Amino acid sequence: MTTTVDEGTKARGDGTRSLGVARNLGLIIALIVLCIVGIATAGDRFASTDNMVTILRLAAVLGVVAVGMTFVIIGGGFDLSVGAIVALASVWATTTGTQAMADDIGWIAMVFAAVVVGAACGLINGVLIAYGKIVPFIATLAMFASARALAELIADRKTQIITNQGFTDFFGAEPLGIPVIVIIFAVVTLGGWFLLNRTTFGRRTFAVGGNPEAARLAGIKVQRHTVYLYTLVGTTCGIAAVMLMSRTTTGSSTHGFQLELDAIAAVVIGGTLLSGGRGTVVGTLFGVLIFTTLSNVFTLNNLSTSTQNVAKGVIIVVAVLLQQRIANRKT
């Protein structure tokens, strides 16, 4: 009987891996098709090296947040507050007091402030959801409103300019022609892949998202792990805030506008189930690149933001329908 169970488990694992390879191949094909459309409609403006770097630069902030969102959704939740957390972290890190501290002890103080604020917001979300028994939609919606409002109060609805030269010099650098924020994106993505696929934390995340009760009976502290997941996505928001600050040289309560929708969409397009229990960081990476490339193609062809949003909505619906079809096949 044990042999039969082991063989069945192995067969399901092989099937899941095959499905993941097929899904990622489909994403690669979709990205290639988008690139072909970009070259056909915008020519050298799209195919230039500068434009490729621009796409990666724009993908970096969304990508870092999407990596954190991948963990939360695989774990059976989601987060509507990431954009507001990015805004609050950027404002807090660029206040006069924080920048004065950075002038005294170094620009790392601004980075530390942003990451701590992001992690603290995520921690609050996690505690409310795991121990307060508040559903993720309500808890993160409350954080969405509160964090954005607090950012507006701190900044007095004004854009705060970064005056610390060390910060702008470091994060504005392009070693070997690659922007620092793109390097950060790559490091976070690799770290996320390793954490999800090669650690106990990752296995527990899949277990909690797939069946919380079974995970609890297996000895996993589901509530504590849920707090960890939301703290993780909050931390990625803090990192993304630093990247956005470096790109705009500002902190603002308007930063991260609609970032939560783009992050969730990129994760879903990448194949992560909204119901939890399945997903990949690699798929999320392709989802981010597809989203960013699509926006770039539309911008180069002078298409309106409204048209872009319609196209994104269609892509999201198609991705969810495909997920449902795959889920029905598995059952």
N, C-alpha and C positions, 0 to 999 in steps of 0.2 A: 504493500500500500504506500509506503514511504517513497519507493521508487516511482510509482505512478504520479504522486504529488510533485516530486522533484521534476519529473519529465514534463508535467503540465505547466509548472512554473517556468521551466526553461523555454517551453514552447511559447508561452505568453510573452516572456521577455524578448525572445527573438522576433515575435510579431510586432511588439511595440517598437523595437529598434528599426525594423524594416519600415514601419509606418513613419517613424521619425525621419529616416533617410529620404523617403519618398516626399514627405512634406517639405523638408528643407530643399530638395531638388526643385520642387514646384516654386518655392520662394526665389530660388536663384534664377529660374527661368523668367519669373515675373519681373525681377530686377533687370535682367538682360533686355527684356522686351521694352521696359521703360527707358533704358539707355538708348536703345535703337530708335525709339520715338523721339527722344531728346536730340539725338544726332540728326534725325530726319527733319525735325522742325526748327531746330536752333543752330544746327551746324557746328562750326568751330567754337561758338560761344558756349555750347554745352560740353564739347569734347576737350576743351582746354584743360591743362593741368591746374590752372588757377581756379577754374570752376569745380574741379574734383575736390580740391582742398576746401573750397567754400562749402560744398555739400557735407564733407566730413566735419567741418567746423560747426555747421548748423545741426548736424546729427549728434554731436558730442553731448550737449546739455540734455536733450531728450533721451539719448541713449543711456546715460548714467541713471536718470530717474527710472527709465523703463526696466533696467536691470533689477533695481530694488522692487519695482512693482511686480516683476515676474515672480519673485519669492512670495510676495503677499498673496497673489492670485493662485499660485500653486498651492499655497497653504489654506485656501478656502475663503479668502477675504478679498477686499479691494480697498483702494484709498482714493477718495475724491479731493483730498486736501493738499496733494503734493505741490500744485502750482502756488497756492497761498503760502505754504511752508517755505518754498524757494524765495518768495517775495519777502517774507518776514526775516529769513536768514540773511538776505542781501542787505536789507535795511539796517538790521542790528549790527552787521559787520562793517557798515560804512558810516555809523554815527560819528560825531565829532570826538566823543570819548574813546571809542574803539580805535579810531585812526590815530588819536594822540598816543594811545598805548602802543600802537604799531610803530609809531615814530621812535618810541623809547626802546622797545625790546625787539622790534622787527615785524615784518609783514605777516609772520606766522600767527600773530595775535588775531588778525582779521580772519584768517582761515579757521583758526580754532573757534572763534565766536560763531561763525556761520555753521560749522559742523555740529557744534554743541547745541545751538538753537534748533537745528533740523532734527537731531537725535532726540532732544527733549520733547519736541512736538510729536514725534513718532511714538515715543514712550507713553505720552499721555493718551494718544489714540489706542495704543495696545492695552493699556491698563483699563480704559473705559470699556473696550470690547471684550477683553478676556475675563476681567474680574467684575466689571460693572454690568456685564451681560447686555450691553447696548449693541444693537446690530451695526455692522460696519458702515452701512449707508448713513445712518443717523449720526454716529460718532464722528466720522470723517467729514460729513457735511457741516457739522458744528465747528470742527476745526477749520474747515475751509472758510467759513464766515468770520470766525474769531481771529485767525492768523492774518487774514487780509486786512481786517479792520484795525488790528493792533499795528500792523506795518504802516497803515495810513496815519495813525495817531503819532507814532514815533517820528515818522518823516514829515509830519504836517502836510501830507499830500505833495511833498516836493521831492524832486530827484536829488539824491545826495552824490556829489562828485567825489571820486577817489583821488586823494591828493598824495598818497604814499607812493613815491616813485619806485621803491623796491618791489612793491606788489605788481605794478604795471609792467616793470621790466622783466620780472620772472615769468609771469603768466602770458605776457605778450611775445615771448621769445619763440623762435621757430628753429630749433636744432635740426640740422639736416633737411631744412625746408618743411618740417612737420610741426604744426602749432602745438604748444604745450597742452592745450585743452584736448586735442585729439589723442595725444599720448595718455593723458589721464583717462579718457574714454576707453582706450584699449586696455589699460591696466585694470580698471574697474570691471570691464567685461570679462577679462581673463580670470580675475579674482572671483567674480560671480559664478563663472562656469566651474571653477575648481570647487568652490564652496558647495554648489548644488550637486555636483556629480562625484566628488571624491571625498566627501566628509560625512560624518554622522549627522551633522546639522542638515545637510541636504536630504538625506534619507528620511529624517524625521519630518521635514517639510512636506515631502510627498505623502508620507503616512498620515499626517494631520489633515492635509487637504483631501485625501482620498476617502478616509473614514475616521473621523475624530474619535469615535467611541472605541473602535478597534485599536487605534493608536494609544488611547488611555489604558486599555486593558493590557496592552503590550508593555506598559511601564513608562510611556512617554508623558511628560508633564505638559499637556496640551495648552493649558492657559499660559504657562511660562513661555512656551515656544511661540505662542501667538504674540506675546509682548515683544519677544526678540525680533520677530518678522517685521512688525510695525516700526520698531526702533531702527532696524536695518534700512527700511525704505526712507525713514526720516533722515538718516545719516547720508544716504545718497542724494537727498534733496539739499542738504547742506553743502555737499561737494558740488552739486550742480549750480548752486547759488554762487559759489566762488568762481566757477567757470563763466557764468553769465556776467558776473561783476567784471571779470577780466576782459570779456568780449566787448562790454559796453562802457567800461570804466565808471560805472555808476551802481548805486543801490537804489531800488525803487519799489514802491508798493504795487506797481503794475507789472513787475517781472513775473514770469511764469504764467501769464494769462492763458487759459485753456490748456495748460501743460498736462493737467490730469487726464483730459480727454484724449490727447495725442498719445500719452504714455499707455493708457489702457488699450487704445486702439492698436498701437504697435505690438503690444504683448499678445493681443488676441489674434492679430494677423500672423504673428509668429507661431501660432499653433497652441498657445497655452489655453487650457479649458477654463472658462469662467466659473465652472462648478468646482474647480480645484482638482488636485491630484495628478495633473499631468502638464508638462511644459518644458521648454528648454531655453537657455540663455542664447544659444546660437540662433534659434528661431526668432527670438526677440531682436537680436542684432539685425537680421535680415528685414524684419518688420520695420525697424527704425530707418534703415537705409531706403526701403521702398517708400516710406512716407516722406522722407526728406527729399529723395530724388524726384518724386511726384511733384512736390511743392516747387522745387527748382525748375522743373520743366515748365510748369504753369507760369512761373514768374518770368522766365526767359521769353515766353510767348505772350506776355502782357495779358494774361487771363486774370480775372478778378478773384479776390479772396473768397467771395461767395461761391464761385464756380469750383474753386479748390475744395471748399468744405463739402459741397455736394458730392464731388468725386470721392472724398475721404469717407463720407457716409455710405456710399454705395460699396466701397471696398470693405468696410466694417461689416455690413449686412451679409455680403457674399462670404466673408471669412467665417462668420457665425453659422451661416447655413451649411457651409462645408464641415464645420466642427460637428454640427448635429447629425449630418449624414454619416460621418465617420463613426460617431458614437453609436448610432443605430446599427451600423454594420457590425460593430464589436459585440453588441448585445444580441 
